[in-house]
Amino acid sequence: MLENLASTCENAGCNRTLQESDCMLVYQTEAGTRRAYECSCGAVTITVTK
């Protein structure tokens, strides 16, 4: 079920599905993994997983 989740840009009017190639930074701590995605519209989306 969770493997079907997708990250999308939430910038006004964009809603583009973010791809692995859009990932610009991965940061790992004991609390989880953070990924920063840069959309072609210029917005940045941060995801956090444990």
PDB file of N, CA, C and O in Angstrom:
ATOM      1  N   MET A   1       0.811  -1.187   0.000  1.00  0.00           N
ATOM      2  CA  MET A   1       0.000   0.000   0.000  1.00  0.00           C
ATOM      3  C   MET A   1       0.860   1.259   0.000  1.00  0.00           C
ATOM      4  O   MET A   1       0.660   2.131  -0.846  1.00  0.00           O
ATOM      5  N   LEU A   2       1.795   1.376   0.907  1.00  0.00           N
ATOM      6  CA  LEU A   2       2.635   2.572   0.974  1.00  0.00           C
ATOM      7  C   LEU A   2       3.550   2.712  -0.233  1.00  0.00           C
ATOM      8  O   LEU A   2       3.955   3.822  -0.580  1.00  0.00           O
ATOM      9  N   GLU A   3       3.879   1.592  -0.877  1.00  0.00           N
ATOM     10  CA  GLU A   3       4.747   1.665  -2.047  1.00  0.00           C
ATOM     11  C   GLU A   3       4.063   2.370  -3.214  1.00  0.00           C
ATOM     12  O   GLU A   3       4.721   2.719  -4.194  1.00  0.00           O
ATOM     13  N   ASN A   4       2.740   2.584  -3.119  1.00  0.00           N
ATOM     14  CA  ASN A   4       1.993   3.256  -4.177  1.00  0.00           C
ATOM     15  C   ASN A   4       1.901   4.765  -3.982  1.00  0.00           C
ATOM     16  O   ASN A   4       1.347   5.465  -4.830  1.00  0.00           O
ATOM     17  N   LEU A   5       2.438   5.273  -2.876  1.00  0.00           N
ATOM     18  CA  LEU A   5       2.414   6.713  -2.630  1.00  0.00           C
ATOM     19  C   LEU A   5       3.388   7.418  -3.566  1.00  0.00           C
ATOM     20  O   LEU A   5       4.442   6.881  -3.905  1.00  0.00           O
ATOM     21  N   ALA A   6       3.023   8.618  -3.976  1.00  0.00           N
ATOM     22  CA  ALA A   6       3.889   9.411  -4.844  1.00  0.00           C
ATOM     23  C   ALA A   6       3.978  10.828  -4.293  1.00  0.00           C
ATOM     24  O   ALA A   6       3.004  11.361  -3.761  1.00  0.00           O
ATOM     25  N   SER A   7       5.145  11.425  -4.425  1.00  0.00           N
ATOM     26  CA  SER A   7       5.321  12.816  -4.012  1.00  0.00           C
ATOM     27  C   SER A   7       4.903  13.713  -5.166  1.00  0.00           C
ATOM     28  O   SER A   7       5.260  13.473  -6.319  1.00  0.00           O
ATOM     29  N   THR A   8       4.147  14.741  -4.840  1.00  0.00           N
ATOM     30  CA  THR A   8       3.729  15.696  -5.860  1.00  0.00           C
ATOM     31  C   THR A   8       4.029  17.111  -5.399  1.00  0.00           C
ATOM     32  O   THR A   8       4.026  17.404  -4.203  1.00  0.00           O
ATOM     33  N   CYS A   9       4.286  17.977  -6.356  1.00  0.00           N
ATOM     34  CA  CYS A   9       4.523  19.388  -6.065  1.00  0.00           C
ATOM     35  C   CYS A   9       3.189  20.022  -5.702  1.00  0.00           C
ATOM     36  O   CYS A   9       2.197  19.823  -6.403  1.00  0.00           O
ATOM     37  N   GLU A  10       3.156  20.778  -4.621  1.00  0.00           N
ATOM     38  CA  GLU A  10       1.921  21.425  -4.193  1.00  0.00           C
ATOM     39  C   GLU A  10       1.936  22.926  -4.458  1.00  0.00           C
ATOM     40  O   GLU A  10       1.116  23.666  -3.914  1.00  0.00           O
ATOM     41  N   ASN A  11       2.869  23.373  -5.295  1.00  0.00           N
ATOM     42  CA  ASN A  11       2.891  24.781  -5.671  1.00  0.00           C
ATOM     43  C   ASN A  11       1.604  25.108  -6.425  1.00  0.00           C
ATOM     44  O   ASN A  11       1.098  24.277  -7.179  1.00  0.00           O
ATOM     45  N   ALA A  12       1.085  26.291  -6.229  1.00  0.00           N
ATOM     46  CA  ALA A  12      -0.184  26.694  -6.855  1.00  0.00           C
ATOM     47  C   ALA A  12      -0.149  26.456  -8.364  1.00  0.00           C
ATOM     48  O   ALA A  12       0.703  26.996  -9.070  1.00  0.00           O
ATOM     49  N   GLY A  13      -1.083  25.646  -8.844  1.00  0.00           N
ATOM     50  CA  GLY A  13      -1.206  25.392 -10.276  1.00  0.00           C
ATOM     51  C   GLY A  13      -0.246  24.375 -10.843  1.00  0.00           C
ATOM     52  O   GLY A  13      -0.248  24.170 -12.057  1.00  0.00           O
ATOM     53  N   CYS A  14       0.581  23.719 -10.032  1.00  0.00           N
ATOM     54  CA  CYS A  14       1.576  22.787 -10.563  1.00  0.00           C
ATOM     55  C   CYS A  14       1.091  21.336 -10.439  1.00  0.00           C
ATOM     56  O   CYS A  14       0.672  20.743 -11.432  1.00  0.00           O
ATOM     57  N   ASN A  15       1.144  20.762  -9.236  1.00  0.00           N
ATOM     58  CA  ASN A  15       0.695  19.396  -8.959  1.00  0.00           C
ATOM     59  C   ASN A  15       1.436  18.322  -9.763  1.00  0.00           C
ATOM     60  O   ASN A  15       0.882  17.251 -10.014  1.00  0.00           O
ATOM     61  N   ARG A  16       2.669  18.594 -10.166  1.00  0.00           N
ATOM     62  CA  ARG A  16       3.485  17.650 -10.938  1.00  0.00           C
ATOM     63  C   ARG A  16       3.971  16.527 -10.043  1.00  0.00           C
ATOM     64  O   ARG A  16       4.337  16.772  -8.893  1.00  0.00           O
ATOM     65  N   THR A  17       3.984  15.293 -10.547  1.00  0.00           N
ATOM     66  CA  THR A  17       4.535  14.170  -9.804  1.00  0.00           C
ATOM     67  C   THR A  17       6.057  14.294  -9.796  1.00  0.00           C
ATOM     68  O   THR A  17       6.680  14.442 -10.847  1.00  0.00           O
ATOM     69  N   LEU A  18       6.652  14.231  -8.596  1.00  0.00           N
ATOM     70  CA  LEU A  18       8.103  14.367  -8.468  1.00  0.00           C
ATOM     71  C   LEU A  18       8.760  13.008  -8.668  1.00  0.00           C
ATOM     72  O   LEU A  18       8.314  11.999  -8.121  1.00  0.00           O
ATOM     73  N   GLN A  19       9.823  13.000  -9.458  1.00  0.00           N
ATOM     74  CA  GLN A  19      10.554  11.781  -9.798  1.00  0.00           C
ATOM     75  C   GLN A  19      11.832  11.684  -8.955  1.00  0.00           C
ATOM     76  O   GLN A  19      12.264  12.669  -8.358  1.00  0.00           O
ATOM     77  N   GLU A  20      12.418  10.514  -8.914  1.00  0.00           N
ATOM     78  CA  GLU A  20      13.686  10.323  -8.191  1.00  0.00           C
ATOM     79  C   GLU A  20      14.765  11.259  -8.745  1.00  0.00           C
ATOM     80  O   GLU A  20      15.628  11.720  -7.999  1.00  0.00           O
ATOM     81  N   SER A  21      14.717  11.536 -10.040  1.00  0.00           N
ATOM     82  CA  SER A  21      15.704  12.439 -10.654  1.00  0.00           C
ATOM     83  C   SER A  21      15.536  13.887 -10.178  1.00  0.00           C
ATOM     84  O   SER A  21      16.444  14.698 -10.359  1.00  0.00           O
ATOM     85  N   ASP A  22      14.394  14.222  -9.575  1.00  0.00           N
ATOM     86  CA  ASP A  22      14.165  15.558  -9.017  1.00  0.00           C
ATOM     87  C   ASP A  22      14.756  15.704  -7.617  1.00  0.00           C
ATOM     88  O   ASP A  22      14.808  16.810  -7.080  1.00  0.00           O
ATOM     89  N   CYS A  23      15.202  14.594  -7.023  1.00  0.00           N
ATOM     90  CA  CYS A  23      15.759  14.615  -5.669  1.00  0.00           C
ATOM     91  C   CYS A  23      17.147  15.249  -5.697  1.00  0.00           C
ATOM     92  O   CYS A  23      18.051  14.759  -6.375  1.00  0.00           O
ATOM     93  N   MET A  24      17.304  16.338  -4.957  1.00  0.00           N
ATOM     94  CA  MET A  24      18.564  17.080  -4.943  1.00  0.00           C
ATOM     95  C   MET A  24      19.396  16.834  -3.693  1.00  0.00           C
ATOM     96  O   MET A  24      20.603  17.079  -3.692  1.00  0.00           O
ATOM     97  N   LEU A  25      18.748  16.345  -2.612  1.00  0.00           N
ATOM     98  CA  LEU A  25      19.456  16.185  -1.346  1.00  0.00           C
ATOM     99  C   LEU A  25      18.784  15.098  -0.521  1.00  0.00           C
ATOM    100  O   LEU A  25      17.558  15.047  -0.423  1.00  0.00           O
ATOM    101  N   VAL A  26      19.607  14.221   0.075  1.00  0.00           N
ATOM    102  CA  VAL A  26      19.106  13.199   0.992  1.00  0.00           C
ATOM    103  C   VAL A  26      19.880  13.348   2.294  1.00  0.00           C
ATOM    104  O   VAL A  26      21.110  13.385   2.290  1.00  0.00           O
ATOM    105  N   TYR A  27      19.154  13.432   3.414  1.00  0.00           N
ATOM    106  CA  TYR A  27      19.756  13.634   4.726  1.00  0.00           C
ATOM    107  C   TYR A  27      19.190  12.590   5.670  1.00  0.00           C
ATOM    108  O   TYR A  27      17.973  12.511   5.841  1.00  0.00           O
ATOM    109  N   GLN A  28      20.053  11.780   6.289  1.00  0.00           N
ATOM    110  CA  GLN A  28      19.599  10.713   7.177  1.00  0.00           C
ATOM    111  C   GLN A  28      20.040  10.971   8.610  1.00  0.00           C
ATOM    112  O   GLN A  28      21.189  11.327   8.870  1.00  0.00           O
ATOM    113  N   THR A  29      19.088  10.780   9.549  1.00  0.00           N
ATOM    114  CA  THR A  29      19.369  10.862  10.977  1.00  0.00           C
ATOM    115  C   THR A  29      18.684   9.676  11.643  1.00  0.00           C
ATOM    116  O   THR A  29      18.032   8.876  10.972  1.00  0.00           O
ATOM    117  N   GLU A  30      18.828   9.561  12.944  1.00  0.00           N
ATOM    118  CA  GLU A  30      18.124   8.506  13.679  1.00  0.00           C
ATOM    119  C   GLU A  30      16.612   8.669  13.579  1.00  0.00           C
ATOM    120  O   GLU A  30      15.871   7.694  13.710  1.00  0.00           O
ATOM    121  N   ALA A  31      16.153   9.893  13.349  1.00  0.00           N
ATOM    122  CA  ALA A  31      14.720  10.178  13.271  1.00  0.00           C
ATOM    123  C   ALA A  31      14.111   9.799  11.924  1.00  0.00           C
ATOM    124  O   ALA A  31      12.889   9.701  11.810  1.00  0.00           O
ATOM    125  N   GLY A  32      14.930   9.588  10.914  1.00  0.00           N
ATOM    126  CA  GLY A  32      14.406   9.219   9.600  1.00  0.00           C
ATOM    127  C   GLY A  32      15.217   9.809   8.468  1.00  0.00           C
ATOM    128  O   GLY A  32      16.300  10.356   8.675  1.00  0.00           O
ATOM    129  N   THR A  33      14.676   9.691   7.270  1.00  0.00           N
ATOM    130  CA  THR A  33      15.336  10.180   6.061  1.00  0.00           C
ATOM    131  C   THR A  33      14.544  11.344   5.494  1.00  0.00           C
ATOM    132  O   THR A  33      13.325  11.267   5.342  1.00  0.00           O
ATOM    133  N   ARG A  34      15.245  12.414   5.186  1.00  0.00           N
ATOM    134  CA  ARG A  34      14.624  13.583   4.571  1.00  0.00           C
ATOM    135  C   ARG A  34      15.150  13.715   3.156  1.00  0.00           C
ATOM    136  O   ARG A  34      16.347  13.566   2.908  1.00  0.00           O
ATOM    137  N   ARG A  35      14.252  13.993   2.239  1.00  0.00           N
ATOM    138  CA  ARG A  35      14.626  14.187   0.839  1.00  0.00           C
ATOM    139  C   ARG A  35      14.089  15.530   0.374  1.00  0.00           C
ATOM    140  O   ARG A  35      12.946  15.887   0.659  1.00  0.00           O
ATOM    141  N   ALA A  36      14.921  16.267  -0.342  1.00  0.00           N
ATOM    142  CA  ALA A  36      14.513  17.549  -0.911  1.00  0.00           C
ATOM    143  C   ALA A  36      14.401  17.386  -2.423  1.00  0.00           C
ATOM    144  O   ALA A  36      15.366  17.018  -3.093  1.00  0.00           O
ATOM    145  N   TYR A  37      13.208  17.665  -2.950  1.00  0.00           N
ATOM    146  CA  TYR A  37      12.944  17.569  -4.378  1.00  0.00           C
ATOM    147  C   TYR A  37      12.748  18.961  -4.940  1.00  0.00           C
ATOM    148  O   TYR A  37      12.041  19.779  -4.350  1.00  0.00           O
ATOM    149  N   GLU A  38      13.373  19.239  -6.087  1.00  0.00           N
ATOM    150  CA  GLU A  38      13.174  20.526  -6.746  1.00  0.00           C
ATOM    151  C   GLU A  38      12.358  20.300  -8.015  1.00  0.00           C
ATOM    152  O   GLU A  38      12.778  19.581  -8.921  1.00  0.00           O
ATOM    153  N   CYS A  39      11.194  20.922  -8.062  1.00  0.00           N
ATOM    154  CA  CYS A  39      10.301  20.805  -9.207  1.00  0.00           C
ATOM    155  C   CYS A  39      10.762  21.757 -10.311  1.00  0.00           C
ATOM    156  O   CYS A  39      11.447  22.745 -10.043  1.00  0.00           O
ATOM    157  N   SER A  40      10.387  21.457 -11.538  1.00  0.00           N
ATOM    158  CA  SER A  40      10.742  22.337 -12.657  1.00  0.00           C
ATOM    159  C   SER A  40      10.086  23.714 -12.540  1.00  0.00           C
ATOM    160  O   SER A  40      10.528  24.659 -13.194  1.00  0.00           O
ATOM    161  N   CYS A  41       9.027  23.845 -11.707  1.00  0.00           N
ATOM    162  CA  CYS A  41       8.389  25.148 -11.497  1.00  0.00           C
ATOM    163  C   CYS A  41       9.191  26.005 -10.519  1.00  0.00           C
ATOM    164  O   CYS A  41       8.906  27.192 -10.360  1.00  0.00           O
ATOM    165  N   GLY A  42      10.203  25.405  -9.853  1.00  0.00           N
ATOM    166  CA  GLY A  42      11.046  26.154  -8.923  1.00  0.00           C
ATOM    167  C   GLY A  42      10.746  25.890  -7.459  1.00  0.00           C
ATOM    168  O   GLY A  42      11.519  26.297  -6.592  1.00  0.00           O
ATOM    169  N   ALA A  43       9.648  25.221  -7.163  1.00  0.00           N
ATOM    170  CA  ALA A  43       9.287  24.923  -5.772  1.00  0.00           C
ATOM    171  C   ALA A  43      10.128  23.762  -5.248  1.00  0.00           C
ATOM    172  O   ALA A  43      10.569  22.904  -6.013  1.00  0.00           O
ATOM    173  N   VAL A  44      10.342  23.747  -3.938  1.00  0.00           N
ATOM    174  CA  VAL A  44      11.076  22.664  -3.272  1.00  0.00           C
ATOM    175  C   VAL A  44      10.116  21.951  -2.330  1.00  0.00           C
ATOM    176  O   VAL A  44       9.388  22.583  -1.565  1.00  0.00           O
ATOM    177  N   THR A  45      10.129  20.621  -2.399  1.00  0.00           N
ATOM    178  CA  THR A  45       9.282  19.779  -1.539  1.00  0.00           C
ATOM    179  C   THR A  45      10.178  18.914  -0.688  1.00  0.00           C
ATOM    180  O   THR A  45      11.106  18.288  -1.200  1.00  0.00           O
ATOM    181  N   ILE A  46       9.912  18.868   0.619  1.00  0.00           N
ATOM    182  CA  ILE A  46      10.677  18.043   1.564  1.00  0.00           C
ATOM    183  C   ILE A  46       9.803  16.885   2.011  1.00  0.00           C
ATOM    184  O   ILE A  46       8.655  17.087   2.407  1.00  0.00           O
ATOM    185  N   THR A  47      10.343  15.660   1.950  1.00  0.00           N
ATOM    186  CA  THR A  47       9.629  14.497   2.473  1.00  0.00           C
ATOM    187  C   THR A  47      10.424  13.918   3.621  1.00  0.00           C
ATOM    188  O   THR A  47      11.650  14.021   3.649  1.00  0.00           O
ATOM    189  N   VAL A  48       9.724  13.301   4.581  1.00  0.00           N
ATOM    190  CA  VAL A  48      10.352  12.672   5.728  1.00  0.00           C
ATOM    191  C   VAL A  48       9.799  11.260   5.846  1.00  0.00           C
ATOM    192  O   VAL A  48       8.583  11.068   5.855  1.00  0.00           O
ATOM    193  N   THR A  49      10.681  10.271   5.936  1.00  0.00           N
ATOM    194  CA  THR A  49      10.266   8.886   6.143  1.00  0.00           C
ATOM    195  C   THR A  49      11.054   8.300   7.306  1.00  0.00           C
ATOM    196  O   THR A  49      12.182   8.712   7.576  1.00  0.00           O
ATOM    197  N   LYS A  50      10.454   7.348   7.981  1.00  0.00           N
ATOM    198  CA  LYS A  50      11.123   6.669   9.098  1.00  0.00           C
ATOM    199  C   LYS A  50      11.484   5.283   8.690  1.00  0.00           C
ATOM    200  O   LYS A  50      12.057   4.536   9.482  1.00  0.00           O
TER     201      LYS A  50
END
